[in-house]
């Protein structure tokens, strides 16, 4: 089967690096200051920057002296820095990241800043994001642009943890259908006063027993035919 697959599809090289996705994010070149890194008027910081604060990057070219950082435009609450010493990726958190564990896109932040500038004299990003989340929570965002940004946030945080179905106080064995099946197999009788469950009525036009007999005969026929081959 392996040779058959090779003949049909060829050899497929599978990426062996689980962190390869960071390579496809947008790269921003910045210097590392005492406070961290600033991208789009947002400051990021983390312990991974300690050995490189105020140090020049060994990279050459147009970004000489700067360090590369990977940015996800759909979640600007963190950026990613690859330590040149061990080649490991480290997240750097935004100083005004929302208190809730949820992503925030660049479009949403730009819109929040616009609303805060029209409402406050000295707005900051923390206040702008808080007002935006409250606005969407109250259903005040009625424009198409706002609905798209809110939908993007909901998609990013949806499906992270699925709630458990069922309850410990009501196990699966207590379901009526399961109790009925167990009673038939073990010869148990229904409790007194219990209403009998309606029997399944087969759909008209089908004879299940006759079909099963036909299938048995067909299986024997094909078994003999394959044995001759």
ZIJOZI-V475140 format. One line per field, one symbol per residue. phi: phi as a letter, one per 40 degrees, with the letter a starting at -180 (. if undefined). A space follows every 50 residues. Layout:
phi = ???
This chain:
phi = .cccccccbgcbccdcccbccccccccbcacbbcchbbbggbbbaacccd cbcgbccccbhcbcgbbcbcbbccaccabbbbcccbgbcbcbcccbcdcc cacaccccccccccccccbbcbcbccccccccccccccgccbcccccccc ccccccbcgcbccccgbccbcccccdccccccccccgcccccgccccccc ccccgbbcccccccccccccccccccccc
